[in-house]
């Protein structure tokens, strides 16, 4: 087994000795340098698996060394040791390309976590994966998507908070997953949360957890999202929807790397990487006071912009084939393909809903198309989604469909989706019974394609 080596750069002999002892006990060989010049000489002579550098050095600062390593030894992760509480310096180091930072006085458990994460980046298998342009979840051959894949690989090597901007449906969560999967935390949890979907009164408990009995309804203790993501990545989607009161608590949790569960008197340390995203203009929200400027700077250390689908129309054929193949597998139906006319129509379409809208258009066309070739007329772009064609299900004056009683409308509030599914289920059951469970004949009786019937049977759990 190859012994890992680390370069320690600090002008204080006591600090160098403490770090050397800690790393040697972890089975890591060490070299040390008191200044930038010596550090560069050592790295030029022999690369290291990790570099730990102090910020203040006699002939420069740690950020100068970070920049030099980025240019000459980009495979070497470098972590910066900063003064306690100096987050501005830490953020500057991360923007320059530092893998991570640790504050003085150095806490040894935190140092060991950082070192282990950095060494995972030096594994040959991981480096080989990162050097290829494997598309992973980010499909496409356009220059825009290739640039995005390159950026995600580079950012995966860092622990810096990344803010992912882009229109709704453009694939921001996919980008976050790729950053996580290509980084040293890939074996740990990836926890995604839509900040706009959590009721404000439950936010603190959802994020930080709670102790049993800490409030009405807390029948058992709960870890919360931060602790569930410990060791891994927490993705805050639609972070702009966080109320101001929660923004303050989130900022503290990020700065202190610790959370205080509701009902607890002490904080619990957490080791997570924060990725965040929103389709809103966050700088504008900072200007109008609805988003805290200090939190914005903490989560927006590095910004990554996801291109809209209309900016990369040449990727639409590849994306469409992938989506249609996935739908066919999921619903165990024969595959379908797009005609040249349909493909040209999609490439000229603006896609305000981006990749998510493309998925919805193709799924609807797949289920309603009568043949294995989806043509322009099957796309129904700009029309509302269609369920079972209602013109094929005449409702008589007694409130029945095809002679069967329609479920009565409930009083007060109702679940419309469930009500429509009940009607759909009844119509399909009657059609199958009338044709002695011949699906081809039942589809014809319902006025839909065989593929559409297979899709609905799967969707409704009637297989």
Secondary structure, 3 states (H helix, E strand, C coil): CCCCEEEEECCCHHHHHHHHHHHHHCCCEEEEECCHHHHHHHHHHCCCCEEEEECEECCEEHHHHHHHHHHHCCCCEEEEEECCCCHHHHHHHHHHCCCEEEECCCCHHHHHHHHHHHHHHCCHHHHHHHHCCCCCCCCCCCHHHHHHHHHHHHHHCCCCCEEEECCCCCCHHHHHHHHHHCCCCCCCCEEEEEHHHCCHHHHHHHHHCECCCCCCCCCCCECHHHHHCCCCEEEEECHHHCCHHHHHHHHHHHHHCEECCECCCCCEECCCEEEEEECCCHHHHHHCCCCCHHHHHHHCCEEEECCCHHHHHHHHHHHHHHHHHHHHHHCCCCCCEECHHHHHHHHHCCCCCHHHHHHHHHHHHHHHCCCCEECHHHHCCCCCCCCCCHHHCCECCCCEECCEECCCCCCCCCCHHHHHHHHHHHHHHHHHHHCCCCHHHHHHHHCCCHHHHHHHHHHCCCC
